[in-house]
Each structure stands twice: as structure tokens, then as C-alpha cells.
Amino acid sequence: MKQKNMFSVKSRWMMVAMLSLVLCQLSLIEATAQPKQRRNQQTQQSQAGQQGQQQSVQGGQGMTQRMRIQYPTALDMPEDVVWRRDIYREIDLTEEANAGLYYPAEPIGRQLNLFTYVFKLALNGYISVYEYNLDGNEVLEPQAKVEMKSILDNYHIYYEEQQGKLKVDNSDIPSPEVKMYYLKESAYYDQANSTFHIKPLAFCPVMVREDDFGGEAAKYPLFWVKYSDVEPFLSRQTVLTSDRNDAAVMTLDDYFTLNKYKGKIYKTNNRLGRTLAQVCEGDTAKLSSEQKRIEAELAAFRNGIFGDPARRDSLDSIANLSPKKTKASKRSRRGGDTETETVSSRRSRSGSSSSGSAAPARVSVRRERH
């Protein structure tokens, strides 16, 4: 009996040892296989992340998600606005209000003017530029994109190509010749929050080159830039806003958002697609009056959103009266008949005293109960 018990105990220990050996082998197999699975998962996740980052860069045209978060863009114009008018302006950089977009003509350290900054962004592929059509109408669609190499070749801008990348020195960038911009803006009324906005949509740098024979300078519009593409980058670059205070600066995004620029209207969206010069048939006086008329229409709509200003001011003046004056006016309106009677009695009394022919008449005033 003892031998049988000892045999059964030994067999049990053998079974436990065999099971533990099998479990150890299984754990070793699983341990050796697990890092491969993890590595495969990591590679798949990294590939998916790279694809998502490439898609975000392509969709954002050179901007990563981090840049979009760090430099958020403004909200787009709603599509369901009840009133909107698109206007084209000619921004002359020789005017004082627009001179900050021209300074400095050549880069000074990190300080760049608008054209140099946009030129470098387009050259490095961060933003897209669009072809300028001869009719002046912008087409901000993928089929209208133009390569920077063709622009450099067309306008004889010296460049070097190194390892498939274009390189242009700061001295070769034609920034001093860009003295004008064509700007398209949209004035609209947002009924969702009852506000009036003027939002830039696109702009085109215009190169002005003097004639070698002393003739009139020629204008060369280079390309269109969509403002929503360049807007996140404009918040990183400042512009000088005063000639008397070098500390008076603001970002380029604020400069355009606050409509600090000034420019003459040369075109509005119309069904015939004609410019103001075509409408006025070359008459400068008529052109100036037409520009003033459009500006007056915009100002009248903006000021008249909440009703007639003259009527609103009159109501505000009534509301701003002091309580004493309002009580006096109410008292005067209520006792108007009594006051007229007392005035007439005073007149009769003064007249009788002056004549001296009779004794002064006694007049009693009886107030009516209401």
C-alpha cells in the first residue's frame, strides 16, 4: 500500500512537471512572437500617421496640423448671407496708408515686406499661386495654378536650381519694383449675428517697370494669391504703421482684417463683367464720381443696417433726458389749460393796472377733477 501511494505521488509530480514545462514553452513562444506583433502594429501606425500627415500637409498646402492650431485662421464668409458685394481695389504702395506693405524694399534680417514674404512662401511650396488672366478675373481653382519656375522665366528673374529646388537670392527678388497690388474684397452683412464685415479674398502683386526710353511705366500683374492660404502665415509677420513711431507695428493679418489699407475701386462684380474704366469710357471725372458713388453706397448700407441714424439719434436724445425734465414736461402737458388761464389773467391784470380806469379784476382758476 505504501508503494502504491508513493507511486501515485510520483506520477502526480511528474504530471505537474510536464504541465509546467509545456506552459513555459508556450510562454516562450508567445514572448518571442509578441515583439513582432508590436513592431508590426507600430510600423502600421507610423505609416498611417505619415500618410495622415502628408494628407494634412497637402490639404493645408504646406501647413501641418500643429501650425494650424498654433496660428488659427479666421472664419470663412458664410455662404447664406443676405447681402454681399465684391469689390476690386488698386492698392498704391506710394501712399502713406499702404507704405508699410512696401517697407523694407530689400530684406533686413527677419524683416520682410509683403511681396518678399509671399514670394518665399510660394517658392518653398507652402502656398499656391494662380494665373493672372488678361481679363483681370481671378480663377482660384486647381486648374489655374501656375508653377513658380514659369513665373521666374516669364519675368526674367534670376534663379538657381539645386537638387530639384529653386533658389533665388534676396537681391534678385523684384521686391522694389512691386509698387502696387490688386485686391479683391467682399463686403457682406452677416444676419446670424447682425454684423457688417469687409473680408479680403485674394490679392495680386503688380510689378511696375520704368520704360528705358522715358515712356509711361508698364504694369505687370504677376499672380493671384488666395488670402485664406496665406492668412496663417501673415499672423507671424509684422508691418510698420507709422513714420513717426517705429514701435507702432501690427501683424499683416491684423492689417488686412482691420482694413487699414486704402485703395481706389477699379471694378465691381457686375453681370456684364466690365471695369469702371470701360463703363466711364475713359472719362477721368466720370470715373472719380463713380468711385465716390460706390463708396457712398457702401457707407450708407453700413450705417443704415439698424435703421435711420437721424431718427435713432432723436430717440436717444429723448431717452437721455433727466428725470426732472421729464417730470416737468409731463406736468406742463397735464396742466396746459391751467397755465394758459393764469397767463391770460396776468395779462388782463397788467392791462387794467396800466390803464388805471378800473380796479384789477380778480380771476379765480378752478381746476377740473380728472
ABEGO torsion letter per residue (X at the ends): XAAAAAAAAAAAAAAAAAAAAAAAAAAAAAAAAAAAAAAAAAAAAAAAAAAAAAAAAAAAGGBBAAAAAABBBBBBBBAABABBBBBBBBBBAABAAAAAAAOBABBBEABBBAAAAAAAAAAAGABBBBBBBAAGBBBBBAAABBBAAAAAAAAGBBBBBBGGBBBBBAAABAAAABABBBBBBBBBBBAAAGBBBBBBABBBBBBBBBBAAGBBBBBBBABBBBAAAAAAAAAABBBBABAABAABBBBAAAAAAAGABBBBBABBBBAAGBBAAAAAGGBAAAAAAAAAAAAAAAAAAAAAAAEBAAAAAAAAAAAABBAAAAAAAAAAAAAAAAAAAAAAAAAAAAAAAAAGABBBBBBBBBBBBX
